Amino acid sequence: MAVKQKILIVDDDENIAELISLYLTKECYDTKTVGDGEAALNAFHSYNPNLILLDLMLPGIDGYEVCKEIRKHADTPIIMLSAKGEVFDKVLGLELGADDYIIKPFDSKELVARVKAVLRRYPASNAVPVKPVQTGEFVEYSDLIINQTNYSVLYCGHTIELPPKELELFYFLASHPNQVFTREQLLDHIWGYDYIGDTRTVDVHIKRLREKFKGNDYWSLSTVWGIGYKFEVKEHGL
């Protein structure tokens, strides 16, 4: 039995999202719908879609920003949906990394045809990525492997380059799931007792890590207000 290709539908209009889902389900695709940009980024990491249908006008993080963020980590095909028919909007979407652009309202047959056409151009996106065999000191969670021995990070099937201290901090927190560390403790562990900088160094590195790793439904880099940070893991993410 063939594995269904997964399509993430991002649209704040529930009626449109459900209608698109219906069209695609009839074509034997697996679908997931979300209604805003933040949910789209979370679903991208947890759902791992083969293709994303992305509305531009979203509450919070708009479709352009979602596209830019996804393109930092993956080449997953993106078809933008918009009521805007201006050439500028279409060109901007394509320049940000979208693979196609459909203007609302659209015909259901055209939408399905565009989806099939884009997926044909990305046969590799349908394959399950093969995880490299890990050796040495490493930790592994859903969509994430941090290897401190060879200083590598695999996130959603893609290698992410990190400066040494960012990787060491990320590895240290991830190797102690759900344990809270103060900024001072993290400075001592990662930078050493003789480090002359202040605790803002930790804050800056955590901020950079969060920009690169949004986490998912199973784990996240969490702030414990008034104390410090922890690598938070839900029970089913271990």
Accessible surface in RSA format (square Angstrom, percent):
REM  Atomic radii and reference values for relative SASA: ProtOr
REM  Chains: A
REM  Algorithm: Lee & Richards
REM  Probe-radius: 1.40
REM  Slices: 20
REM RES _ NUM      All-atoms   Total-Side   Main-Chain    Non-polar    All polar
REM                ABS   REL    ABS   REL    ABS   REL    ABS   REL    ABS   REL
RES MET A   1   227.87 118.0 141.94  93.9  85.93 204.6 118.31 100.6 109.56 145.1
RES ALA A   2    92.05  84.6  65.16 100.6  26.89  61.2  75.80 106.8  16.25  43.0
RES VAL A   3   139.93  92.1 114.61 103.8  25.32  61.0 119.76 104.1  20.16  54.7
RES LYS A   4   101.52  49.5  88.45  54.3  13.07  31.1  48.20  43.4  53.32  56.8
RES GLN A   5    43.18  24.1  40.12  29.3   3.06   7.3  17.09  36.4  26.09  19.8
RES LYS A   6    64.76  31.6  64.76  39.7   0.00   0.0  33.81  30.4  30.95  33.0
RES ILE A   7     0.00   0.0   0.00   0.0   0.00   0.0   0.00   0.0   0.00   0.0
RES LEU A   8     0.23   0.1   0.23   0.2   0.00   0.0   0.23   0.2   0.00   0.0
RES ILE A   9     0.00   0.0   0.00   0.0   0.00   0.0   0.00   0.0   0.00   0.0
RES VAL A  10     0.02   0.0   0.02   0.0   0.00   0.0   0.02   0.0   0.00   0.0
RES ASP A  11     2.50   1.8   0.37   0.4   2.14   5.1   0.00   0.0   2.50   2.5
RES ASP A  12    72.94  51.1  49.70  49.5  23.24  55.0  10.10  23.8  62.84  62.7
RES ASP A  13    59.13  41.4  52.18  51.9   6.95  16.4  20.22  47.6  38.90  38.8
RES GLU A  14   130.44  74.9 124.98  94.6   5.47  13.0  45.81  88.6  84.64  69.1
RES ASN A  15   118.11  81.5 111.02 107.3   7.09  17.1  26.74  64.4  91.37  88.3
RES ILE A  16    49.68  28.3  49.07  36.6   0.61   1.5  49.68  35.8   0.00   0.0
RES ALA A  17     3.65   3.4   3.65   5.6   0.00   0.0   3.65   5.1   0.00   0.0
RES GLU A  18   108.02  62.0 101.84  77.0   6.18  14.7  39.22  75.9  68.80  56.2
RES LEU A  19    87.44  48.7  84.63  60.5   2.81   7.1  86.98  61.1   0.47   1.3
RES ILE A  20     1.22   0.7   1.22   0.9   0.00   0.0   1.22   0.9   0.00   0.0
RES SER A  21    21.04  17.8  21.04  28.1   0.00   0.0   5.52  11.8  15.51  21.7
RES LEU A  22    88.63  49.4  85.22  61.0   3.40   8.6  88.54  62.2   0.09   0.2
RES TYR A  23    53.44  25.0  49.23  28.0   4.22  11.0  29.13  21.9  24.31  30.0
RES LEU A  24     0.00   0.0   0.00   0.0   0.00   0.0   0.00   0.0   0.00   0.0
RES THR A  25    69.29  49.3  61.50  62.3   7.79  18.6  54.17  72.8  15.12  22.9
RES LYS A  26   151.07  73.7 118.93  73.0  32.14  76.5  77.50  69.8  73.56  78.4
RES GLU A  27    71.87  41.3  53.63  40.6  18.24  43.4   4.65   9.0  67.22  54.9
RES CYS A  28    85.67  64.8  78.28  87.3   7.39  17.4  21.03  53.3  64.63  69.7
RES TYR A  29    18.91   8.8  16.97   9.7   1.94   5.0   7.27   5.5  11.64  14.3
RES ASP A  30    55.82  39.1  52.21  52.0   3.61   8.5   8.91  21.0  46.91  46.8
RES THR A  31    33.02  23.5   7.55   7.7  25.47  60.7   0.00   0.0  33.02  49.9
RES LYS A  32    82.63  40.3  77.10  47.3   5.52  13.1  30.28  27.3  52.34  55.8
RES THR A  33    58.79  41.8  37.80  38.3  20.99  50.0   8.33  11.2  50.46  76.3
RES VAL A  34    22.61  14.9  12.59  11.4  10.02  24.1  22.32  19.4   0.30   0.8
RES GLY A  35    31.50  38.8   0.00   N/A  31.50  38.8  20.12  55.2  11.38  25.5
RES ASP A  36    49.71  34.8  49.71  49.5   0.00   0.0  11.41  26.8  38.30  38.2
RES GLY A  37     0.00   0.0   0.00   N/A   0.00   0.0   0.00   0.0   0.00   0.0
RES GLU A  38   114.00  65.5 113.26  85.7   0.74   1.8  29.79  57.6  84.21  68.8
RES ALA A  39    31.15  28.6  25.58  39.5   5.58  12.7  29.32  41.3   1.84   4.9
RES ALA A  40     0.51   0.5   0.51   0.8   0.00   0.0   0.51   0.7   0.00   0.0
RES LEU A  41    10.32   5.7  10.32   7.4   0.00   0.0  10.32   7.2   0.00   0.0
RES ASN A  42    54.02  37.3  53.96  52.1   0.07   0.2  11.43  27.5  42.59  41.2
RES ALA A  43     4.89   4.5   2.23   3.4   2.66   6.0   4.57   6.4   0.32   0.9
RES PHE A  44     7.29   3.6   5.53   3.4   1.76   4.6   5.53   3.4   1.76   5.0
RES HIS A  45     1.33   0.7   0.92   0.6   0.41   1.0   0.22   0.2   1.11   1.3
RES SER A  46    36.49  30.8   8.99  12.0  27.50  63.3   6.04  12.9  30.46  42.7
RES TYR A  47    29.90  14.0  24.30  13.8   5.59  14.6  29.77  22.4   0.13   0.2
RES ASN A  48    75.40  52.0  70.49  68.1   4.92  11.8  10.49  25.2  64.91  62.7
RES PRO A  49     7.00   5.1   0.05   0.0   6.95  25.3   0.15   0.1   6.85  42.6
RES ASN A  50    17.22  11.9  16.28  15.7   0.95   2.3   0.95   2.3  16.28  15.7
RES LEU A  51     0.00   0.0   0.00   0.0   0.00   0.0   0.00   0.0   0.00   0.0
RES ILE A  52     0.31   0.2   0.31   0.2   0.00   0.0   0.31   0.2   0.00   0.0
RES LEU A  53     0.00   0.0   0.00   0.0   0.00   0.0   0.00   0.0   0.00   0.0
RES LEU A  54     0.00   0.0   0.00   0.0   0.00   0.0   0.00   0.0   0.00   0.0
RES ASP A  55     6.25   4.4   6.25   6.2   0.00   0.0   0.00   0.0   6.25   6.2
RES LEU A  56     1.13   0.6   0.41   0.3   0.72   1.8   0.41   0.3   0.72   1.9
RES MET A  57   112.48  58.2 106.53  70.5   5.95  14.2 102.65  87.3   9.82  13.0
RES LEU A  58    15.27   8.5   0.00   0.0  15.27  38.4   1.83   1.3  13.44  36.2
RES PRO A  59    71.27  51.9  56.80  51.8  14.47  52.6  68.83  56.8   2.44  15.2
RES GLY A  60    82.19 101.4   0.00   N/A  82.19 101.4  43.97 120.7  38.22  85.6
RES ILE A  61    63.85  36.3  58.09  43.3   5.76  13.9  63.11  45.4   0.73   2.0
RES ASP A  62    51.84  36.3  50.16  49.9   1.68   4.0  14.98  35.3  36.85  36.8
RES GLY A  63     0.00   0.0   0.00   N/A   0.00   0.0   0.00   0.0   0.00   0.0
RES TYR A  64    29.30  13.7  29.30  16.7   0.00   0.0  29.30  22.0   0.00   0.0
RES GLU A  65    80.89  46.4  78.97  59.7   1.92   4.6  27.71  53.6  53.17  43.4
RES VAL A  66     0.07   0.0   0.07   0.1   0.00   0.0   0.07   0.1   0.00   0.0
RES CYS A  67     0.00   0.0   0.00   0.0   0.00   0.0   0.00   0.0   0.00   0.0
RES LYS A  68    87.54  42.7  82.47  50.6   5.07  12.1  41.63  37.5  45.91  48.9
RES GLU A  69    21.29  12.2  20.87  15.8   0.42   1.0   4.75   9.2  16.54  13.5
RES ILE A  70     1.54   0.9   0.65   0.5   0.89   2.1   1.54   1.1   0.00   0.0
RES ARG A  71    60.81  25.5  38.29  19.5  22.52  53.6  29.76  40.7  31.04  18.8
RES LYS A  72   134.52  65.6  99.33  60.9  35.19  83.8  71.68  64.5  62.83  66.9
RES HIS A  73    11.72   6.4   5.00   3.5   6.72  17.2   8.46   8.7   3.25   3.8
RES ALA A  74     7.71   7.1   2.88   4.4   4.84  11.0   6.36   9.0   1.36   3.6
RES ASP A  75   102.22  71.6  97.55  97.1   4.67  11.1  28.68  67.5  73.54  73.3
RES THR A  76    18.87  13.4  13.69  13.9   5.18  12.3   4.26   5.7  14.60  22.1
RES PRO A  77     0.15   0.1   0.15   0.1   0.00   0.0   0.15   0.1   0.00   0.0
RES ILE A  78     0.00   0.0   0.00   0.0   0.00   0.0   0.00   0.0   0.00   0.0
RES ILE A  79     0.00   0.0   0.00   0.0   0.00   0.0   0.00   0.0   0.00   0.0
RES MET A  80     0.00   0.0   0.00   0.0   0.00   0.0   0.00   0.0   0.00   0.0
RES LEU A  81     0.00   0.0   0.00   0.0   0.00   0.0   0.00   0.0   0.00   0.0
RES SER A  82     0.47   0.4   0.00   0.0   0.47   1.1   0.47   1.0   0.00   0.0
RES ALA A  83    76.90  70.7  54.46  84.0  22.44  51.0  54.71  77.0  22.19  58.8
RES LYS A  84    79.49  38.8  73.54  45.1   5.95  14.2  47.00  42.3  32.49  34.6
RES GLY A  85    47.96  59.1   0.00   N/A  47.96  59.1  17.65  48.4  30.31  67.9
RES GLU A  86   119.87  68.8 116.72  88.3   3.15   7.5  37.19  71.9  82.68  67.5
RES VAL A  87   114.51  75.4 111.04 100.5   3.47   8.4 112.30  97.6   2.21   6.0
RES PHE A  88   143.95  72.0 136.13  84.3   7.82  20.3 141.17  85.6   2.78   8.0
RES ASP A  89    14.85  10.4  14.85  14.8   0.00   0.0   0.00   0.0  14.85  14.8
RES LYS A  90    87.82  42.8  87.82  53.9   0.00   0.0  33.85  30.5  53.97  57.5
RES VAL A  91    65.59  43.2  64.99  58.8   0.61   1.5  65.55  57.0   0.04   0.1
RES LEU A  92    52.57  29.3  51.16  36.6   1.42   3.6  52.35  36.8   0.22   0.6
RES GLY A  93     0.00   0.0   0.00   N/A   0.00   0.0   0.00   0.0   0.00   0.0
RES LEU A  94    74.85  41.7  60.44  43.2  14.41  36.2  60.89  42.8  13.96  37.6
RES GLU A  95   134.09  77.0  96.49  73.0  37.59  89.5  42.69  82.6  91.40  74.6
RES LEU A  96    41.33  23.0  30.99  22.2  10.34  26.0  34.49  24.2   6.84  18.4
RES GLY A  97    23.02  28.4   0.00   N/A  23.02  28.4  19.07  52.3   3.96   8.9
RES ALA A  98     9.66   8.9   0.00   0.0   9.66  22.0   0.00   0.0   9.66  25.6
RES ASP A  99    29.57  20.7   9.86   9.8  19.71  46.6   5.85  13.8  23.72  23.7
RES ASP A 100    29.00  20.3  27.58  27.5   1.42   3.4   4.34  10.2  24.66  24.6
RES TYR A 101     5.14   2.4   0.71   0.4   4.43  11.5   0.71   0.5   4.43   5.5
RES ILE A 102     3.13   1.8   1.59   1.2   1.54   3.7   3.13   2.3   0.00   0.0
RES ILE A 103    78.63  44.7  69.54  51.8   9.08  21.9  69.54  50.1   9.08  24.7
RES LYS A 104    34.57  16.9  26.93  16.5   7.64  18.2  17.49  15.7  17.08  18.2
RES PRO A 105   137.64 100.3 113.66 103.6  23.99  87.2 119.58  98.7  18.06 112.3
RES PHE A 106    41.36  20.7  12.87   8.0  28.50  74.2  19.34  11.7  22.03  63.0
RES ASP A 107    83.65  58.6  72.70  72.4  10.95  25.9  34.84  82.0  48.80  48.7
RES SER A 108    33.06  27.9  29.30  39.1   3.76   8.7   4.43   9.4  28.63  40.1
RES LYS A 109   168.68  82.3 161.07  98.8   7.61  18.1 107.55  96.8  61.13  65.1
RES GLU A 110    66.59  38.2  60.17  45.5   6.41  15.3  30.92  59.8  35.67  29.1
RES LEU A 111     0.00   0.0   0.00   0.0   0.00   0.0   0.00   0.0   0.00   0.0
RES VAL A 112    16.18  10.6  16.18  14.6   0.00   0.0  16.18  14.1   0.00   0.0
RES ALA A 113    56.43  51.9  48.47  74.8   7.97  18.1  53.72  75.7   2.71   7.2
RES ARG A 114    70.59  29.6  70.38  35.9   0.21   0.5  18.68  25.5  51.91  31.5
RES VAL A 115     0.00   0.0   0.00   0.0   0.00   0.0   0.00   0.0   0.00   0.0
RES LYS A 116    79.59  38.8  77.39  47.5   2.20   5.2  39.51  35.6  40.08  42.7
RES ALA A 117    30.24  27.8  28.52  44.0   1.72   3.9  28.87  40.7   1.37   3.6
RES VAL A 118     0.38   0.2   0.38   0.3   0.00   0.0   0.38   0.3   0.00   0.0
RES LEU A 119     7.92   4.4   5.94   4.3   1.97   5.0   6.29   4.4   1.63   4.4
RES ARG A 120   172.09  72.3 146.39  74.6  25.70  61.2  77.80 106.3  94.29  57.1
RES ARG A 121   137.97  57.9 107.98  55.0  29.99  71.4  69.00  94.3  68.97  41.8
RES TYR A 122    65.46  30.6  62.78  35.7   2.68   7.0  38.46  28.9  26.99  33.3
RES PRO A 123    94.02  68.5  84.88  77.4   9.14  33.2  85.83  70.9   8.19  50.9
RES ALA A 124    86.29  79.3  68.21 105.3  18.08  41.1  76.05 107.1  10.24  27.1
RES SER A 125    36.60  30.9  11.22  15.0  25.38  58.5  24.29  51.7  12.32  17.3
RES ASN A 126    65.05  44.9  39.78  38.4  25.27  60.8  20.65  49.7  44.40  42.9
RES ALA A 127    67.21  61.8  49.00  75.6  18.22  41.4  57.98  81.7   9.23  24.5
RES VAL A 128   130.86  86.1 114.33 103.5  16.53  39.8 116.20 101.0  14.66  39.8
RES PRO A 129    74.23  54.1  56.06  51.1  18.17  66.1  66.79  55.1   7.44  46.2
RES VAL A 130   140.19  92.3 113.14 102.4  27.05  65.2 117.18 101.8  23.02  62.4
RES LYS A 131   119.96  58.5 102.83  63.1  17.13  40.8  73.24  65.9  46.73  49.8
RES PRO A 132    74.67  54.4  60.82  55.4  13.85  50.4  71.18  58.8   3.49  21.7
RES VAL A 133   140.90  92.7 111.16 100.6  29.74  71.7 116.98 101.6  23.92  64.9
RES GLN A 134    33.95  19.0  15.58  11.4  18.37  43.7   7.40  15.8  26.54  20.1
RES THR A 135    96.01  68.3  89.51  90.7   6.50  15.5  64.36  86.5  31.65  47.8
RES GLY A 136    53.96  66.5   0.00   N/A  53.96  66.5  25.37  69.6  28.59  64.0
RES GLU A 137   101.52  58.3  96.16  72.7   5.37  12.8  40.22  77.8  61.30  50.0
RES PHE A 138    75.54  37.8  53.94  33.4  21.60  56.2  53.94  32.7  21.60  61.8
RES VAL A 139    23.30  15.3  19.09  17.3   4.22  10.2  23.24  20.2   0.07   0.2
RES GLU A 140    78.70  45.2  53.79  40.7  24.91  59.3  20.49  39.6  58.21  47.5
RES TYR A 141    23.86  11.1  13.11   7.5  10.75  28.0  12.41   9.3  11.45  14.1
RES SER A 142    36.29  30.7  21.20  28.3  15.09  34.8  23.54  50.1  12.75  17.9
RES ASP A 143    48.27  33.8  28.34  28.2  19.93  47.1  12.01  28.3  36.26  36.2
RES LEU A 144     2.48   1.4   0.13   0.1   2.35   5.9   0.18   0.1   2.30   6.2
RES ILE A 145     7.26   4.1   6.76   5.0   0.50   1.2   6.76   4.9   0.50   1.4
RES ILE A 146     0.00   0.0   0.00   0.0   0.00   0.0   0.00   0.0   0.00   0.0
RES ASN A 147     0.29   0.2   0.29   0.3   0.00   0.0   0.18   0.4   0.11   0.1
RES GLN A 148    47.61  26.6  44.74  32.7   2.87   6.8   9.38  20.0  38.23  29.0
RES THR A 149    85.02  60.5  54.98  55.7  30.04  71.6  58.62  78.7  26.40  39.9
RES ASN A 150    91.74  63.3  64.81  62.6  26.93  64.8  38.56  92.8  53.18  51.4
RES TYR A 151   101.92  47.6  80.81  46.0  21.12  54.9  61.63  46.3  40.29  49.7
RES SER A 152    35.88  30.3  32.26  43.0   3.62   8.3  29.02  61.8   6.86   9.6
RES VAL A 153     0.91   0.6   0.00   0.0   0.91   2.2   0.65   0.6   0.26   0.7
RES LEU A 154    25.81  14.4  23.65  16.9   2.16   5.4  23.66  16.6   2.15   5.8
RES TYR A 155     0.10   0.0   0.10   0.1   0.00   0.0   0.10   0.1   0.00   0.0
RES CYS A 156    20.97  15.9   6.68   7.4  14.29  33.6  11.81  29.9   9.16   9.9
RES GLY A 157    37.65  46.4   0.00   N/A  37.65  46.4   9.13  25.1  28.52  63.9
RES HIS A 158    67.88  37.1  65.15  45.3   2.73   7.0  33.02  34.0  34.86  40.6
RES THR A 159    86.61  61.6  61.23  62.1  25.38  60.5  35.72  48.0  50.89  76.9
RES ILE A 160    20.62  11.7  16.76  12.5   3.86   9.3  18.00  13.0   2.62   7.1
RES GLU A 161   146.21  83.9 129.98  98.3  16.22  38.6  65.46 126.6  80.75  65.9
RES LEU A 162    23.37  13.0   0.00   0.0  23.37  58.8   1.76   1.2  21.61  58.2
RES PRO A 163    65.24  47.6  57.75  52.6   7.49  27.2  64.48  53.2   0.76   4.7
RES PRO A 164    82.94  60.4  82.60  75.3   0.34   1.2  82.94  68.5   0.00   0.0
RES LYS A 165    75.73  36.9  75.27  46.2   0.45   1.1  50.25  45.2  25.48  27.1
RES GLU A 166     2.71   1.6   2.71   2.1   0.00   0.0   0.50   1.0   2.21   1.8
RES LEU A 167     2.14   1.2   2.14   1.5   0.00   0.0   2.14   1.5   0.00   0.0
RES GLU A 168    31.76  18.2  31.35  23.7   0.41   1.0   8.93  17.3  22.83  18.6
RES LEU A 169     0.00   0.0   0.00   0.0   0.00   0.0   0.00   0.0   0.00   0.0
RES PHE A 170     0.00   0.0   0.00   0.0   0.00   0.0   0.00   0.0   0.00   0.0
RES TYR A 171    28.21  13.2  28.21  16.1   0.00   0.0  12.44   9.4  15.77  19.4
RES PHE A 172    27.46  13.7  27.04  16.7   0.42   1.1  27.46  16.6   0.00   0.0
RES LEU A 173     0.28   0.2   0.18   0.1   0.09   0.2   0.18   0.1   0.09   0.2
RES ALA A 174     0.00   0.0   0.00   0.0   0.00   0.0   0.00   0.0   0.00   0.0
RES SER A 175    38.66  32.7  15.48  20.7  23.19  53.4  15.01  32.0  23.66  33.1
RES HIS A 176    63.11  34.5  57.87  40.2   5.23  13.4  34.63  35.7  28.47  33.1
RES PRO A 177    51.17  37.3  36.28  33.1  14.89  54.1  36.28  30.0  14.89  92.5
RES ASN A 178    69.43  47.9  51.24  49.5  18.19  43.8  24.08  57.9  45.35  43.8
RES GLN A 179    87.65  49.0  81.90  59.9   5.75  13.7  29.01  61.7  58.64  44.5
RES VAL A 180    54.12  35.6  33.76  30.6  20.36  49.0  33.76  29.3  20.36  55.2
RES PHE A 181    10.04   5.0   9.98   6.2   0.06   0.2  10.04   6.1   0.00   0.0
RES THR A 182    41.88  29.8  41.88  42.5   0.00   0.0  38.70  52.0   3.18   4.8
RES ARG A 183    57.75  24.2  57.61  29.4   0.15   0.4  12.96  17.7  44.80  27.1
RES GLU A 184   102.92  59.1 101.78  77.0   1.15   2.7  57.23 110.7  45.69  37.3
RES GLN A 185    83.03  46.4  81.45  59.5   1.57   3.7  23.73  50.5  59.29  45.0
RES LEU A 186     0.00   0.0   0.00   0.0   0.00   0.0   0.00   0.0   0.00   0.0
RES LEU A 187    17.88  10.0  17.88  12.8   0.00   0.0  17.88  12.6   0.00   0.0
RES ASP A 188    53.45  37.4  46.96  46.7   6.49  15.3   5.37  12.6  48.08  47.9
RES HIS A 189   111.68  61.0  78.37  54.5  33.31  85.2  46.72  48.1  64.97  75.6
RES ILE A 190    17.81  10.1   7.85   5.8   9.96  24.0   9.22   6.6   8.59  23.3
RES TRP A 191    35.11  14.1  15.00   7.3  20.10  47.2   9.00   4.8  26.10  42.3
RES GLY A 192    24.36  30.0   0.00   N/A  24.36  30.0  21.48  58.9   2.88   6.5
RES TYR A 193   192.36  89.8 162.26  92.3  30.10  78.3 117.98  88.7  74.39  91.7
RES ASP A 194   126.56  88.7 101.94 101.5  24.62  58.2  51.64 121.5  74.92  74.7
RES TYR A 195    82.51  38.5  58.01  33.0  24.50  63.8  43.05  32.4  39.46  48.6
RES ILE A 196   173.37  98.7 140.24 104.5  33.12  79.8 146.35 105.4  27.02  73.3
RES GLY A 197    32.45  40.0   0.00   N/A  32.45  40.0  19.55  53.7  12.89  28.9
RES ASP A 198    65.85  46.1  57.10  56.8   8.75  20.7  40.14  94.5  25.71  25.6
RES THR A 199    38.51  27.4  38.42  39.0   0.08   0.2  13.17  17.7  25.33  38.3
RES ARG A 200   165.46  69.5 165.31  84.3   0.15   0.4  65.81  89.9  99.65  60.4
RES THR A 201    26.00  18.5  19.95  20.2   6.04  14.4  13.37  18.0  12.63  19.1
RES VAL A 202     0.00   0.0   0.00   0.0   0.00   0.0   0.00   0.0   0.00   0.0
RES ASP A 203    46.89  32.8  42.32  42.1   4.57  10.8  23.45  55.2  23.44  23.4
RES VAL A 204    65.39  43.0  63.98  57.9   1.41   3.4  65.30  56.7   0.09   0.2
RES HIS A 205    23.67  12.9  23.67  16.5   0.00   0.0  14.50  14.9   9.17  10.7
RES ILE A 206     1.44   0.8   1.44   1.1   0.00   0.0   1.44   1.0   0.00   0.0
RES LYS A 207   127.13  62.0 124.22  76.2   2.91   6.9  94.45  85.0  32.68  34.8
RES ARG A 208   108.90  45.7 108.90  55.5   0.00   0.0  21.87  29.9  87.03  52.7
RES LEU A 209     0.00   0.0   0.00   0.0   0.00   0.0   0.00   0.0   0.00   0.0
RES ARG A 210    80.18  33.7  78.22  39.9   1.97   4.7  40.51  55.4  39.67  24.0
RES GLU A 211    77.57  44.5  75.25  56.9   2.31   5.5  34.39  66.5  43.18  35.3
RES LYS A 212    58.01  28.3  57.58  35.3   0.43   1.0  46.25  41.6  11.76  12.5
RES PHE A 213     6.25   3.1   0.23   0.1   6.02  15.7   0.23   0.1   6.02  17.2
RES LYS A 214    78.04  38.1  54.84  33.6  23.20  55.2  22.89  20.6  55.14  58.7
RES GLY A 215     1.53   1.9   0.00   N/A   1.53   1.9   1.12   3.1   0.41   0.9
RES ASN A 216    18.69  12.9   0.14   0.1  18.55  44.7   2.29   5.5  16.40  15.8
RES ASP A 217    76.33  53.5  71.60  71.3   4.72  11.2  19.99  47.1  56.34  56.2
RES TYR A 218    67.84  31.7  67.33  38.3   0.51   1.3  19.62  14.7  48.22  59.4
RES TRP A 219     5.32   2.1   1.31   0.6   4.01   9.4   4.44   2.4   0.88   1.4
RES SER A 220    40.57  34.3  40.16  53.6   0.41   0.9  27.25  58.0  13.33  18.7
RES LEU A 221    17.46   9.7   2.64   1.9  14.82  37.3   2.64   1.9  14.82  39.9
RES SER A 222    19.62  16.6  15.02  20.1   4.60  10.6  14.13  30.1   5.48   7.7
RES THR A 223    32.61  23.2  12.52  12.7  20.09  47.9   8.47  11.4  24.15  36.5
RES VAL A 224    35.52  23.4  31.59  28.6   3.93   9.5  34.86  30.3   0.66   1.8
RES TRP A 225   214.12  85.9 193.11  93.5  21.01  49.3 168.92  90.1  45.20  73.3
RES GLY A 226    85.20 105.1   0.00   N/A  85.20 105.1  42.96 117.9  42.23  94.6
RES ILE A 227    87.81  50.0  78.10  58.2   9.71  23.4  81.01  58.3   6.80  18.5
RES GLY A 228     0.11   0.1   0.00   N/A   0.11   0.1   0.07   0.2   0.04   0.1
RES TYR A 229    13.34   6.2  13.34   7.6   0.00   0.0   1.84   1.4  11.49  14.2
RES LYS A 230    45.79  22.3  45.78  28.1   0.02   0.0   5.67   5.1  40.13  42.7
RES PHE A 231     0.11   0.1   0.00   0.0   0.11   0.3   0.00   0.0   0.11   0.3
RES GLU A 232    66.14  38.0  65.28  49.4   0.86   2.0  10.55  20.4  55.59  45.4
RES VAL A 233     7.59   5.0   0.00   0.0   7.59  18.3   0.00   0.0   7.59  20.6
RES LYS A 234   116.90  57.0 110.46  67.8   6.44  15.3  69.07  62.2  47.83  50.9
RES GLU A 235   156.28  89.7 138.34 104.7  17.94  42.7  54.88 106.2 101.40  82.8
RES HIS A 236   122.99  67.2  91.25  63.4  31.74  81.2  77.80  80.2  45.19  52.6
RES GLY A 237     6.09   7.5   0.00   N/A   6.09   7.5   2.47   6.8   3.62   8.1
RES LEU A 238   131.56  73.3  73.92  52.9  57.64 144.9  97.14  68.2  34.42  92.6
END  Absolute sums over single chains surface
CHAIN  1 A    12568.5      10203.7       2364.8       7072.5       5496.0
END  Absolute sums over all chains
TOTAL         12568.5      10203.7       2364.8       7072.5       5496.0
